[in-house]
């Protein structure tokens, strides 16, 4: 201490250095402490709810009273004006754009109606209107469409929910996808409300409760944007086929082992699989997942408004907000980034269409073989190849983004789809040759949606009239019953 005093006496300017340094340190410590207090105060204020939210509250507008920024951006998903080169939020008829799909799904409800999904705001409206629900469906089909589902599962139990019929729960499922699906109403933490995801991860030895916040920003999406099937003829228990892995090959092996068949093809009689929308699985094979980028980083990027940072809940294509999504990491221009996406999608589409051409021909050639007396034992290997070819095609085709979530893997899977379809055609050529058919089987005129549907025997006029009658008579009754129930509701 004496040495310090002597040093200051020798060099008086050191006293000023010590004084100024002390002031700066005290200021910074005070600033840090104030910041901590401010954050704690913000945290307390954040959950001083304007209106309490019940445990299974399905109404998005109730949540919106407490979180107006998130709610206002969320309800903007009703805006369907954005249209990218291949998708977007606007309605588009995929069967009209690509009539091959009608033949590939012959005998299955997708051959009736398959359109681009609009924003989450329209989830309930669109499933009511699709011609696919003209076929009797299990209540499992409601699982990803509404915030009423967690409430119903809590009341009924998941197994009883799945076993019910789709139309029996129509008056109960009225609130479209929203807050309840992903958030805990007390803490606003991300949570899983659909048991199928938790169950699938448990079978893989993964505890969802240990997931990081960044992982949860993808897992809440993976509750629905995945491949799944209805297990059991009666149970219709929603199940994710992830036991062997996430790839198309591993899920194909899983389905073969459990001998699952979604439908028997009306032309080829092949035991078919229908992929749903394996977005999470395809994403998991891509570079974004490898580098820790979540679904929300691109589809729900952060925004700042009035000095408040929050997640933009307008869940949409990143191409409609390149500055807020892509350019956070990539420094190229918007035009360059859009071109990068389109270039990759163009190449995936080229492969997809080649696969479709081979698969459609295989179905039609298989029908020709049956018509000429082919036996089941002869046909079995070819039909298995058709099953695998179309499954792999569909694993890419049914996922959103036209392969962009993992272009390399999408290309690999489509390549194997083409290979298997052509192998099936070789076997069918041999079967036909045994019966004296040496010329190629001519393709019917399936150049339009209407011609393709007529070729596979669909009476679309009758189906469309039935759906109009359903929307005119049944849906208003559902809505009236739901409105009466919700008017009386205070909490669940």
C-alpha positions as CSV (number, residue, x, y, z in Angstrom):
1,X,0.0,0.0,0.0
2,X,2.9,2.4,0.9
3,X,4.4,1.6,-2.4
4,X,1.2,2.6,-4.2
5,X,1.1,5.9,-2.2
6,X,4.7,6.6,-3.0
7,X,4.1,5.9,-6.7
8,X,1.1,8.3,-6.8
9,X,3.2,11.0,-5.1
10,X,5.9,10.5,-7.7
11,X,3.4,10.4,-10.6
12,X,0.2,12.4,-9.6
13,X,-1.5,11.6,-12.9
14,X,-1.9,8.0,-11.8
15,X,-4.4,9.2,-9.2
16,X,-6.6,10.5,-12.1
17,X,-6.2,7.2,-13.9
18,X,-7.4,5.2,-10.9
19,X,-10.2,7.6,-10.3
20,X,-11.6,7.5,-13.8
21,X,-11.1,3.7,-14.0
22,X,-13.1,3.3,-10.8
23,X,-15.9,5.4,-12.1
24,X,-16.1,3.5,-15.3
25,X,-16.1,0.1,-13.5
26,X,-18.8,1.3,-11.1
27,X,-20.9,2.6,-14.0
28,X,-20.6,-0.6,-16.0
29,X,-21.5,-2.7,-13.0
30,X,-24.5,-0.5,-12.3
31,X,-25.6,-0.7,-16.0
32,X,-25.3,-4.5,-15.9
33,X,-27.3,-4.7,-12.7
34,X,-29.9,-2.4,-14.1
35,X,-30.1,-4.5,-17.3
36,X,-30.7,-7.7,-15.2
37,X,-33.4,-6.0,-13.2
38,X,-35.0,-4.7,-16.4
39,X,-35.0,-8.1,-17.9
40,X,-36.5,-9.6,-14.8
41,X,-39.2,-6.9,-14.8
42,X,-39.9,-7.6,-18.5
43,X,-40.3,-11.3,-17.7
44,X,-42.7,-10.5,-14.9
45,X,-44.7,-8.1,-17.1
46,X,-44.7,-10.5,-20.0
47,X,-46.9,-12.9,-18.1
48,X,-49.2,-10.5,-16.5
49,X,-51.9,-11.7,-18.8
50,X,-54.7,-9.4,-19.9
51,X,-57.0,-12.5,-19.8
52,X,-56.1,-15.8,-18.2
53,X,-55.6,-18.6,-20.6
54,X,-57.1,-22.0,-19.7
55,X,-55.0,-25.2,-20.0
56,X,-56.7,-26.3,-23.2
57,X,-58.0,-23.0,-24.6
58,X,-58.5,-23.5,-28.3
59,X,-59.6,-20.0,-29.3
60,X,-56.7,-18.1,-30.9
61,X,-58.4,-14.8,-30.3
62,X,-58.2,-15.3,-26.5
63,X,-54.4,-15.8,-26.8
64,X,-54.3,-12.8,-29.0
65,X,-55.6,-10.5,-26.3
66,X,-52.4,-11.2,-24.4
67,X,-50.0,-11.4,-27.4
68,X,-51.2,-9.0,-30.0
69,X,-48.0,-8.9,-32.1
70,X,-47.8,-12.6,-32.4
71,X,-51.6,-12.9,-33.0
72,X,-51.7,-10.2,-35.7
73,X,-48.8,-11.8,-37.6
74,X,-50.4,-15.2,-37.2
75,X,-53.9,-14.3,-38.6
76,X,-52.1,-12.8,-41.6
77,X,-51.7,-16.4,-42.8
78,X,-55.2,-15.8,-44.2
79,X,-53.4,-13.7,-46.9
80,X,-53.1,-16.1,-49.9
81,X,-51.7,-13.7,-52.5
82,X,-48.1,-14.9,-52.4
83,X,-47.3,-17.4,-55.1
84,X,-43.8,-18.7,-55.7
85,X,-42.7,-20.6,-58.8
86,X,-43.9,-24.0,-57.4
87,X,-45.9,-23.3,-54.3
88,X,-46.7,-20.4,-52.0
89,X,-50.0,-19.7,-50.1
90,X,-52.4,-19.4,-53.0
91,X,-54.7,-22.2,-54.0
92,X,-53.5,-24.3,-56.9
93,X,-54.9,-27.5,-58.3
94,X,-52.1,-30.0,-58.5
95,X,-54.1,-32.6,-60.3
96,X,-54.9,-30.1,-63.1
97,X,-51.2,-29.1,-63.3
98,X,-50.0,-32.7,-63.4
99,X,-52.7,-35.3,-64.5
100,X,-50.2,-38.1,-64.0
101,X,-51.0,-37.9,-60.3
102,X,-54.6,-39.0,-60.9
103,X,-53.4,-42.3,-62.4
104,X,-50.7,-42.8,-59.7
105,X,-53.4,-42.6,-57.0
106,X,-56.1,-44.6,-58.8
107,X,-58.4,-46.2,-56.2
108,X,-57.3,-43.7,-53.5
109,X,-59.1,-40.5,-52.4
110,X,-56.2,-38.3,-53.6
111,X,-57.1,-39.0,-57.2
112,X,-60.3,-37.0,-56.5
113,X,-58.8,-33.9,-55.1
114,X,-55.3,-32.7,-54.3
115,X,-54.5,-29.0,-54.0
116,X,-51.8,-26.7,-52.6
117,X,-52.4,-26.2,-48.9
118,X,-53.3,-22.6,-48.0
119,X,-52.2,-20.9,-44.8
120,X,-52.8,-22.5,-41.4
121,X,-55.7,-20.1,-41.0
122,X,-57.7,-22.2,-43.5
123,X,-56.8,-25.7,-42.1
124,X,-60.4,-26.5,-40.9
125,X,-62.1,-24.9,-43.9
126,X,-60.0,-26.7,-46.4
127,X,-60.3,-30.2,-44.9
128,X,-64.1,-29.8,-44.8
129,X,-64.1,-28.8,-48.5
130,X,-61.8,-31.4,-50.0
131,X,-63.4,-34.2,-51.9
132,X,-61.1,-36.6,-50.1
133,X,-63.3,-36.4,-47.0
134,X,-66.2,-37.6,-49.1
135,X,-64.8,-41.0,-48.3
136,X,-65.4,-42.2,-44.7
137,X,-62.4,-41.1,-42.7
138,X,-61.2,-41.7,-39.0
139,X,-61.1,-38.8,-36.6
140,X,-57.3,-39.2,-36.8
141,X,-57.5,-37.0,-39.9
142,X,-58.4,-34.0,-37.7
143,X,-55.1,-34.4,-35.7
144,X,-53.1,-31.6,-37.3
145,X,-55.9,-29.3,-38.3
146,X,-57.1,-27.6,-35.1
147,X,-56.4,-26.3,-31.6
148,X,-59.5,-28.2,-30.5
149,X,-57.6,-31.5,-30.9
150,X,-55.4,-31.2,-27.7
151,X,-58.6,-30.4,-25.8
152,X,-60.4,-33.4,-27.2
153,X,-57.5,-35.7,-26.6
154,X,-57.3,-34.6,-23.0
155,X,-61.0,-35.3,-22.6
156,X,-61.3,-38.5,-24.6
157,X,-57.8,-39.9,-24.5
158,X,-55.8,-40.2,-27.7
159,X,-56.8,-43.8,-28.5
160,X,-60.5,-42.9,-28.3
161,X,-60.0,-39.8,-30.3
162,X,-58.4,-41.8,-33.1
163,X,-61.1,-44.5,-33.1
164,X,-63.9,-41.9,-33.6
165,X,-65.0,-41.0,-37.0
166,X,-64.1,-37.8,-38.8
167,X,-67.6,-36.5,-39.2
168,X,-68.6,-37.4,-35.5
169,X,-66.1,-34.8,-34.3
170,X,-67.0,-32.2,-36.9
171,X,-69.0,-30.0,-34.5
172,X,-66.1,-30.1,-32.0
173,X,-63.2,-29.2,-34.3
174,X,-63.8,-25.6,-35.4
175,X,-60.7,-23.6,-34.4
176,X,-58.0,-23.6,-37.0
177,X,-54.3,-24.3,-36.2
178,X,-52.9,-21.8,-33.7
179,X,-51.3,-21.0,-30.4
180,X,-52.5,-24.0,-28.4
181,X,-50.8,-26.4,-30.7
182,X,-47.3,-25.2,-29.8
183,X,-47.3,-23.2,-26.6
184,X,-47.9,-23.8,-22.9
185,X,-50.5,-21.2,-21.8
186,X,-48.9,-20.5,-18.4
187,X,-45.2,-20.1,-19.5
188,X,-45.5,-19.7,-23.3
189,X,-42.7,-22.3,-23.5
190,X,-42.8,-24.4,-26.7
191,X,-44.5,-27.8,-26.0
192,X,-45.6,-30.9,-27.8
193,X,-49.3,-31.4,-27.8
194,X,-49.5,-34.4,-30.2
195,X,-48.6,-37.7,-28.6
196,X,-47.5,-39.4,-31.8
197,X,-44.2,-37.4,-31.9
198,X,-43.4,-38.1,-28.3
199,X,-44.1,-41.8,-28.8
200,X,-42.0,-42.0,-31.9
201,X,-39.1,-40.4,-30.2
202,X,-39.5,-42.6,-27.1
203,X,-39.2,-45.7,-29.4
204,X,-36.0,-44.2,-30.7
205,X,-34.7,-43.7,-27.1
206,X,-35.0,-39.9,-27.3
207,X,-36.5,-37.9,-24.4
208,X,-38.3,-34.9,-25.9
209,X,-38.2,-33.2,-22.5
210,X,-34.5,-32.8,-22.9
211,X,-34.7,-31.0,-26.2
212,X,-33.1,-27.5,-26.4
213,X,-35.2,-24.4,-27.2
214,X,-33.6,-24.4,-30.7
215,X,-34.5,-28.0,-31.3
216,X,-38.1,-27.3,-30.1
217,X,-38.3,-24.6,-32.8
218,X,-38.4,-27.5,-35.2
219,X,-40.0,-30.2,-33.1
220,X,-43.3,-28.3,-32.7
221,X,-43.5,-28.3,-36.5
222,X,-42.6,-32.0,-36.6
223,X,-45.8,-32.8,-34.8
224,X,-47.6,-32.4,-38.1
225,X,-45.1,-31.9,-41.0
226,X,-44.1,-35.5,-41.1
227,X,-44.9,-38.9,-42.5
228,X,-47.4,-40.9,-40.5
229,X,-49.9,-43.7,-40.9
230,X,-53.0,-45.0,-39.1
231,X,-52.0,-48.1,-37.2
232,X,-54.7,-50.8,-36.8
233,X,-57.8,-51.5,-38.8
234,X,-60.1,-50.3,-36.0
235,X,-57.7,-48.3,-33.8
236,X,-56.4,-46.0,-36.5
237,X,-53.7,-45.0,-34.1
238,X,-51.6,-42.2,-35.4
239,X,-48.0,-43.5,-35.7
240,X,-44.8,-42.1,-37.1
241,X,-42.7,-44.8,-38.9
242,X,-39.4,-43.7,-37.5
243,X,-38.3,-46.8,-35.6
244,X,-35.5,-47.6,-38.1
245,X,-34.7,-44.0,-39.1
246,X,-35.9,-40.9,-41.0
247,X,-34.8,-41.8,-44.5
248,X,-37.1,-43.0,-47.3
249,X,-35.3,-46.3,-47.4
250,X,-35.6,-46.9,-43.6
251,X,-39.3,-46.0,-43.5
252,X,-39.9,-48.2,-46.5
253,X,-38.3,-51.1,-44.6
254,X,-40.5,-50.3,-41.6
255,X,-43.7,-50.4,-43.6
256,X,-42.6,-53.6,-45.4
257,X,-41.9,-55.3,-42.0
258,X,-45.3,-54.4,-40.6
259,X,-47.0,-55.2,-43.9
260,X,-48.8,-51.9,-44.0
261,X,-50.8,-51.0,-47.1
262,X,-52.6,-47.7,-47.5
263,X,-54.6,-48.9,-50.5
264,X,-54.5,-51.4,-53.4
265,X,-54.0,-49.6,-56.7
266,X,-57.1,-49.8,-58.9
267,X,-55.1,-50.5,-62.1
268,X,-51.9,-52.4,-61.2
269,X,-53.3,-54.0,-58.0
270,X,-50.0,-53.1,-56.3
271,X,-50.1,-52.8,-52.5
272,X,-49.4,-49.1,-52.2
273,X,-48.0,-46.6,-49.7
274,X,-49.1,-42.9,-49.6
275,X,-46.6,-40.5,-48.2
276,X,-48.2,-37.6,-46.3
277,X,-45.8,-34.6,-46.0
278,X,-42.4,-35.8,-44.7
279,X,-41.0,-32.3,-44.4
280,X,-39.1,-32.9,-41.1
281,X,-37.6,-36.1,-42.3
282,X,-36.3,-34.6,-45.5
283,X,-35.1,-31.5,-43.6
284,X,-33.2,-33.8,-41.2
285,X,-31.0,-35.1,-44.1
286,X,-30.1,-31.5,-45.2
287,X,-27.4,-29.0,-44.5
288,X,-29.7,-26.6,-42.6
289,X,-30.4,-29.3,-40.0
290,X,-26.7,-30.2,-39.9
291,X,-25.9,-26.6,-39.0
292,X,-28.5,-26.2,-36.4
293,X,-30.9,-24.0,-38.4
294,X,-34.5,-24.6,-37.2
295,X,-37.7,-24.6,-39.2
296,X,-38.8,-21.4,-37.4
297,X,-35.5,-19.6,-38.3
298,X,-36.6,-19.7,-42.0
299,X,-40.4,-19.9,-41.9
300,X,-41.0,-17.8,-38.7
301,X,-38.0,-15.4,-38.5
302,X,-37.6,-12.9,-35.6
303,X,-38.9,-9.4,-36.1
304,X,-38.4,-6.1,-34.2
305,X,-41.3,-3.7,-33.6
306,X,-41.1,-0.7,-31.3
307,X,-37.9,-2.1,-29.8
308,X,-39.6,-5.4,-29.0
309,X,-38.1,-8.6,-30.5
310,X,-40.6,-11.3,-31.3
311,X,-41.2,-14.3,-33.6
312,X,-43.1,-13.5,-36.7
313,X,-46.0,-16.0,-36.7
314,X,-46.9,-15.5,-40.3
315,X,-45.8,-19.0,-41.1
316,X,-44.9,-18.9,-44.8
317,X,-42.4,-19.6,-47.6
318,X,-39.1,-17.8,-46.9
319,X,-39.3,-16.6,-50.5
320,X,-41.9,-14.1,-49.3
321,X,-39.5,-12.7,-46.8
322,X,-36.0,-13.3,-48.1
323,X,-34.6,-10.3,-46.1
324,X,-35.9,-11.6,-42.8
325,X,-35.1,-15.3,-43.4
326,X,-32.4,-16.2,-46.0
327,X,-30.3,-13.0,-45.8
328,X,-29.9,-13.3,-42.0
329,X,-27.2,-15.9,-43.0
330,X,-26.7,-15.5,-46.7
331,X,-25.3,-12.2,-48.0
332,X,-26.3,-12.6,-51.6
333,X,-29.0,-10.4,-53.2
334,X,-32.7,-11.4,-53.1
335,X,-32.6,-12.1,-56.8
336,X,-29.6,-14.4,-56.5
337,X,-31.1,-16.3,-53.5
338,X,-34.4,-16.8,-55.3
339,X,-32.6,-18.1,-58.4
340,X,-30.6,-20.5,-56.2
341,X,-33.9,-21.9,-54.8
342,X,-35.6,-22.1,-58.2
343,X,-32.6,-23.7,-59.9
344,X,-32.5,-26.5,-57.3
345,X,-36.3,-27.0,-57.5
346,X,-36.1,-27.1,-61.3
347,X,-33.7,-30.0,-61.2
348,X,-35.7,-31.9,-58.6
349,X,-38.9,-31.4,-60.7
350,X,-37.1,-32.8,-63.8
351,X,-36.3,-36.0,-61.9
352,X,-39.7,-36.1,-60.3
353,X,-41.4,-36.0,-63.7
354,X,-39.2,-38.7,-65.1
355,X,-40.1,-40.9,-62.1
356,X,-43.8,-40.2,-62.7
357,X,-43.6,-41.2,-66.3
358,X,-42.0,-44.5,-65.5
359,X,-44.4,-45.2,-62.6
360,X,-47.6,-44.4,-64.6
361,X,-46.4,-46.6,-67.4
362,X,-45.7,-49.4,-64.9
363,X,-49.2,-49.2,-63.5
364,X,-50.8,-49.3,-66.9
365,X,-48.5,-52.2,-68.1
366,X,-49.4,-54.1,-64.9
367,X,-53.1,-53.7,-65.7
368,X,-52.4,-55.0,-69.2
369,X,-50.6,-58.1,-67.7
370,X,-53.5,-58.8,-65.4
371,X,-56.0,-58.4,-68.3
372,X,-54.0,-61.1,-70.2
373,X,-54.1,-63.6,-67.4
374,X,-50.9,-63.0,-65.4
375,X,-50.8,-64.8,-62.1
376,X,-50.2,-63.4,-58.6
377,X,-46.9,-65.2,-58.2
378,X,-45.7,-63.8,-61.5
379,X,-46.8,-60.3,-60.6
380,X,-45.6,-60.1,-57.0
381,X,-42.0,-59.0,-57.7
382,X,-43.1,-56.3,-60.2
383,X,-45.8,-55.0,-57.9
384,X,-43.3,-54.7,-55.0
385,X,-41.0,-52.7,-57.2
386,X,-43.9,-50.4,-58.2
387,X,-44.8,-50.0,-54.5
388,X,-41.2,-49.0,-53.6
389,X,-40.8,-46.7,-56.7
390,X,-44.0,-44.7,-56.0
391,X,-43.2,-44.5,-52.2
392,X,-39.8,-43.0,-52.9
393,X,-41.3,-40.6,-55.5
394,X,-44.0,-39.6,-53.0
395,X,-41.5,-39.1,-50.2
396,X,-40.1,-36.2,-52.2
397,X,-43.2,-35.1,-54.0
398,X,-45.4,-34.9,-50.9
399,X,-42.9,-32.8,-48.9
400,X,-43.3,-29.1,-49.1
401,X,-40.5,-27.1,-50.9
402,X,-40.1,-29.4,-53.9
403,X,-37.0,-31.0,-52.5
404,X,-35.3,-27.8,-51.4
405,X,-35.0,-28.8,-47.7
406,X,-32.4,-31.4,-48.9
407,X,-31.8,-31.3,-52.6
408,X,-29.0,-33.9,-52.6
409,X,-31.1,-36.5,-50.7
410,X,-34.2,-35.7,-52.8
411,X,-32.2,-36.3,-56.0
412,X,-30.9,-39.6,-54.6
413,X,-34.3,-40.8,-53.6
414,X,-35.9,-39.9,-57.0
415,X,-33.0,-41.6,-58.8
416,X,-33.8,-44.8,-56.9
417,X,-37.5,-44.3,-57.7
418,X,-36.8,-44.2,-61.4
419,X,-34.5,-47.2,-61.2
420,X,-37.2,-49.3,-59.4
421,X,-40.0,-48.3,-61.7
422,X,-37.9,-49.3,-64.8
423,X,-37.0,-52.6,-63.1
424,X,-40.7,-53.3,-62.7
425,X,-41.3,-52.5,-66.3
426,X,-38.6,-55.0,-67.4
427,X,-40.4,-57.7,-65.4
428,X,-43.8,-56.7,-66.8
429,X,-42.4,-56.8,-70.3
430,X,-41.3,-60.4,-69.8
431,X,-44.7,-61.3,-68.3
432,X,-46.5,-59.8,-71.3
433,X,-44.1,-61.5,-73.8
434,X,-45.0,-64.9,-72.4
435,X,-48.6,-64.0,-73.5
436,X,-47.7,-63.0,-76.9
437,X,-47.5,-59.2,-76.4
438,X,-44.3,-57.9,-77.9
439,X,-45.3,-54.3,-78.7
440,X,-45.3,-51.5,-76.1
441,X,-48.6,-51.0,-74.3
442,X,-50.1,-47.8,-75.6
443,X,-50.8,-45.0,-73.1
444,X,-54.4,-43.8,-72.8
445,X,-55.1,-40.1,-73.2
446,X,-54.5,-38.7,-69.7
447,X,-53.4,-35.3,-70.9
448,X,-55.9,-33.5,-68.6
449,X,-57.2,-34.0,-65.1
450,X,-60.7,-34.7,-66.4
451,X,-59.5,-37.3,-68.9
452,X,-57.3,-39.0,-66.3
453,X,-60.2,-39.2,-63.8
454,X,-62.5,-40.6,-66.5
455,X,-59.8,-43.2,-67.4
456,X,-59.7,-44.6,-63.8
457,X,-63.5,-44.6,-63.6
458,X,-64.3,-41.6,-61.4
459,X,-67.7,-40.0,-61.7
460,X,-66.5,-36.5,-60.7
461,X,-69.8,-34.8,-61.3
462,X,-71.5,-37.0,-58.7
463,X,-68.7,-36.6,-56.2
464,X,-68.7,-32.8,-56.5
465,X,-72.5,-32.6,-56.1
466,X,-72.3,-34.7,-52.9
467,X,-69.6,-32.4,-51.5
468,X,-71.7,-29.3,-52.3
469,X,-74.7,-30.9,-50.4
470,X,-72.4,-31.6,-47.5
471,X,-71.2,-28.0,-47.3
472,X,-74.7,-26.7,-47.7
473,X,-76.4,-28.8,-45.0
474,X,-73.9,-30.5,-42.6
475,X,-71.3,-27.8,-42.1
476,X,-73.8,-25.0,-41.1
477,X,-75.2,-27.4,-38.5
478,X,-71.7,-28.1,-37.1
479,X,-70.9,-24.4,-36.9
480,X,-74.2,-23.6,-35.1
481,X,-73.5,-26.3,-32.5
482,X,-69.9,-25.1,-32.0
483,X,-71.0,-21.5,-31.7
484,X,-73.5,-22.3,-29.0
485,X,-70.9,-24.3,-27.1
486,X,-68.3,-21.7,-27.3
487,X,-70.7,-18.9,-26.3
488,X,-71.2,-20.7,-23.0
489,X,-67.6,-21.6,-22.5
490,X,-65.4,-19.9,-19.9
491,X,-62.7,-22.4,-19.6
492,X,-62.0,-26.1,-20.4
